[in-house]
C-alpha cells in the first residue's frame, strides 16, 4: 500500500509540470481561459453525464458519488486534441497532448474521501496578423498558462439510497499574454506583456439518490451546487522595446514596468441537476443540465474588451451498454460501450455573437484481466464558434484515455 501511495505522489509531481499545456483556442484569451475539465474519460464518453453511481470508477463531478465506491480507485487521464481553426479567409491546425486529471478515492465504510489535481482552465494560442497595404503593422499574440485545482473531498452514505458529499478546492495558476507590434521596414518594435498570478478557494456540494424500480431497474438522481467564490489576481505589466531579427525573433532592448492594480475576480456559481434510468451492469441512459453564472466573470485587466459574459447552460445526454458483464468466455461481451451528446452555450458573447459548443462522444471501457481495473477510451467530435463576423470556428477531434486502477487497500491478511 505504501508503494502505491508513493507512486501516486510521484505521478502528481509529473502531472503538475504538464497541466497548463492544454489549449490552442484564441477564445482562451478572455476571462480566465478555457474551462477544460469535463469529467473523467468515462463520463466524457457519455456527453458529460455523471449521475450514475459506480463502485469502481471515480466520479470527479459530484463529490457525493465518492460514497458509492466499494474499493480504492486511482484514476489518471489524458487527451490528444486535434483542432482545425477556420476564419473567412484562413485555416490552421493545432495539436496538443495533455494530462487531464489525477485522483484517488478511498472508501472507509459509510464514509469515503478522495483527493487529486485537475487543470480547471487553460490559456494557449499563437496568432499573427500580417501587414497589408492599408495597415502596415504586423502583430503577434501569444498566451499561455491556466488555473489548476487541488481538491480534497468527503462523502457519507446517509441512507441506503442517498449520498451526500462536499469537496474543497484550492485554485492556483499563472496566465501570461503578450502582444508584439512592428513595421516590416523598421528594425524595432513594441511588446506588451501581461502576467497574472491567480489563487483562491471554492467548494462543491453534492447529493445523489438511487432507487430500485420493479426490482430489475434503477433510477438515479443527482444534484451539485458550487457557490460563487473569489479569485485573487496579482497583476504585472511590462512594455518593452524589442529588436526584430531577420528571422523574425525579438530581443529586448529596453523594458519599463507599468503599475497596474491587483484585482479580484468571481469564480461563477454552478448548479447541476441530472437523472438516469436503466439496468445496472447492463444499460443505462441519463441526462444532465448545468447552469453557470458566467455573468459574474470579467477579464483579468480592465482594458481588455471586446467580450461580454452572460450566464451559460450545458445540456448532456448519454449512457452505456454492456453485452454481458459476467461473461468469462467472451472478452468482447464485457467491454462497456458508451455514447453521448453535449451542447453548451459558453456564456461568451463576441461581436454580439454567442459562442456555442456542440460535441458528439463515443467511448469504450476495456477490463484488465480478472481485476476491477480498466482502460477507458473516449472519442469526441465537435464544433465551437463560427467562422463569420471576424470570428474563429474550431472543429475538433479529441481522443481521451483514462486509466482506472481499483484494488482493496485496507484488508487484513489472514495468512503471512
ChimeraX attribute file (.defattr): number of C-alpha atoms within 10 A of each C-alpha:
attribute: neighborCount
match mode: 1-to-1
recipient: residues
	/A:1	9
	/A:2	8
	/A:3	7
	/A:4	11
	/A:5	12
	/A:6	11
	/A:7	11
	/A:8	18
	/A:9	13
	/A:10	11
	/A:11	13
	/A:12	17
	/A:13	11
	/A:14	11
	/A:15	20
	/A:16	16
	/A:17	10
	/A:18	14
	/A:19	23
	/A:20	25
	/A:21	18
	/A:22	27
	/A:23	28
	/A:24	25
	/A:25	24
	/A:26	21
	/A:27	22
	/A:28	21
	/A:29	23
	/A:30	21
	/A:31	21
	/A:32	24
	/A:33	24
	/A:34	23
	/A:35	16
	/A:36	17
	/A:37	16
	/A:38	15
	/A:39	23
	/A:40	29
	/A:41	30
	/A:42	33
	/A:43	29
	/A:44	29
	/A:45	30
	/A:46	29
	/A:47	31
	/A:48	29
	/A:49	29
	/A:50	31
	/A:51	29
	/A:52	28
	/A:53	23
	/A:54	17
	/A:55	19
	/A:56	22
	/A:57	28
	/A:58	31
	/A:59	25
	/A:60	27
	/A:61	20
	/A:62	27
	/A:63	29
	/A:64	32
	/A:65	32
	/A:66	33
	/A:67	30
	/A:68	25
	/A:69	25
	/A:70	21
	/A:71	20
	/A:72	23
	/A:73	25
	/A:74	24
	/A:75	24
	/A:76	25
	/A:77	22
	/A:78	20
	/A:79	20
	/A:80	17
	/A:81	19
	/A:82	19
	/A:83	23
	/A:84	18
	/A:85	23
	/A:86	19
	/A:87	16
	/A:88	13
	/A:89	8
	/A:90	9
	/A:91	12
	/A:92	10
	/A:93	13
	/A:94	15
	/A:95	15
	/A:96	15
	/A:97	17
	/A:98	19
	/A:99	24
	/A:100	27
	/A:101	26
	/A:102	26
	/A:103	23
	/A:104	21
	/A:105	27
	/A:106	25
	/A:107	24
	/A:108	14
	/A:109	11
	/A:110	16
	/A:111	19
	/A:112	24
	/A:113	23
	/A:114	23
	/A:115	19
	/A:116	22
	/A:117	24
	/A:118	26
	/A:119	28
	/A:120	24
	/A:121	23
	/A:122	29
	/A:123	31
	/A:124	25
	/A:125	17
	/A:126	15
	/A:127	13
	/A:128	13
	/A:129	11
	/A:130	13
	/A:131	14
	/A:132	9
	/A:133	6
	/A:134	6
	/A:135	9
	/A:136	13
	/A:137	16
	/A:138	16
	/A:139	18
	/A:140	15
	/A:141	18
	/A:142	18
	/A:143	26
	/A:144	23
	/A:145	25
	/A:146	30
	/A:147	26
	/A:148	24
	/A:149	22
	/A:150	18
	/A:151	20
	/A:152	20
	/A:153	23
	/A:154	23
	/A:155	26
	/A:156	24
	/A:157	21
	/A:158	14
	/A:159	10
	/A:160	10
	/A:161	12
	/A:162	19
	/A:163	25
	/A:164	24
	/A:165	25
	/A:166	22
	/A:167	22
	/A:168	18
	/A:169	20
	/A:170	16
	/A:171	22
	/A:172	20
	/A:173	21
	/A:174	20
	/A:175	23
	/A:176	20
	/A:177	20
	/A:178	18
	/A:179	17
	/A:180	20
	/A:181	19
	/A:182	20
	/A:183	17
	/A:184	15
	/A:185	8
	/A:186	9
	/A:187	12
	/A:188	18
	/A:189	22
	/A:190	21
	/A:191	20
	/A:192	19
	/A:193	17
	/A:194	19
	/A:195	21
	/A:196	22
	/A:197	19
	/A:198	23
	/A:199	19
	/A:200	19
	/A:201	17
	/A:202	19
	/A:203	18
	/A:204	21
	/A:205	21
	/A:206	23
	/A:207	23
	/A:208	27
	/A:209	21
	/A:210	20
	/A:211	15
	/A:212	14
	/A:213	12
	/A:214	7
	/A:215	8
	/A:216	9
	/A:217	15
	/A:218	17
	/A:219	20
	/A:220	21
	/A:221	22
	/A:222	24
	/A:223	21
	/A:224	22
	/A:225	20
	/A:226	19
	/A:227	15
	/A:228	15
	/A:229	14
	/A:230	15
	/A:231	18
	/A:232	18
	/A:233	22
	/A:234	16
	/A:235	19
	/A:236	18
	/A:237	20
	/A:238	16
	/A:239	18
	/A:240	19
	/A:241	19
	/A:242	21
	/A:243	19
	/A:244	19
	/A:245	11
	/A:246	8
	/A:247	6
	/A:248	9
	/A:249	9
	/A:250	17
	/A:251	14
	/A:252	14
	/A:253	12
	/A:254	11
	/A:255	14
	/A:256	11
	/A:257	12
	/A:258	12
	/A:259	10
	/A:260	14
	/A:261	13
	/A:262	14
	/A:263	15
	/A:264	16
	/A:265	19
	/A:266	17
	/A:267	22
	/A:268	18
	/A:269	20
	/A:270	19
	/A:271	18
	/A:272	21
	/A:273	19
	/A:274	22
	/A:275	21
	/A:276	22
	/A:277	22
	/A:278	21
	/A:279	16
	/A:280	18
	/A:281	16
	/A:282	15
	/A:283	17
	/A:284	21
	/A:285	23
	/A:286	25
	/A:287	24
	/A:288	23
	/A:289	20
	/A:290	18
	/A:291	19
	/A:292	23
	/A:293	20
	/A:294	22
	/A:295	16
	/A:296	15
	/A:297	20
	/A:298	20
	/A:299	17
	/A:300	23
	/A:301	20
	/A:302	10
	/A:303	7
	/A:304	12
	/A:305	11
	/A:306	10
	/A:307	18
	/A:308	20
	/A:309	20
	/A:310	18
	/A:311	18
	/A:312	18
	/A:313	20
	/A:314	19
	/A:315	20
	/A:316	22
	/A:317	21
	/A:318	26
	/A:319	27
	/A:320	25
	/A:321	21
	/A:322	19
	/A:323	15
	/A:324	16
	/A:325	16
	/A:326	12
	/A:327	11
	/A:328	11
	/A:329	8
	/A:330	10
	/A:331	14
	/A:332	15
	/A:333	15
	/A:334	21
	/A:335	19
	/A:336	22
	/A:337	22
	/A:338	27
	/A:339	25
	/A:340	25
	/A:341	24
	/A:342	23
	/A:343	20
	/A:344	19
	/A:345	19
	/A:346	22
	/A:347	20
	/A:348	23
	/A:349	16
	/A:350	18
	/A:351	11
	/A:352	11
	/A:353	15
	/A:354	18
	/A:355	19
	/A:356	19
	/A:357	18
	/A:358	18
	/A:359	19
	/A:360	21
	/A:361	24
	/A:362	23
	/A:363	26
	/A:364	21
	/A:365	24
	/A:366	18
	/A:367	18
	/A:368	12
	/A:369	9
	/A:370	7
	/A:371	10
	/A:372	17
	/A:373	20
	/A:374	18
	/A:375	18
	/A:376	25
	/A:377	23
	/A:378	24
	/A:379	20
	/A:380	21
	/A:381	17
	/A:382	18
	/A:383	19
	/A:384	22
	/A:385	22
	/A:386	21
	/A:387	17
	/A:388	13
	/A:389	12
	/A:390	11
	/A:391	18
	/A:392	22
	/A:393	20
	/A:394	25
	/A:395	20
	/A:396	19
	/A:397	19
	/A:398	18
	/A:399	19
	/A:400	24
	/A:401	22
	/A:402	23
	/A:403	22
	/A:404	25
	/A:405	21
	/A:406	24
	/A:407	15
	/A:408	13
	/A:409	14
	/A:410	12
	/A:411	6
	/A:412	6
	/A:413	6
	/A:414	5
	/A:415	4
	/A:416	3
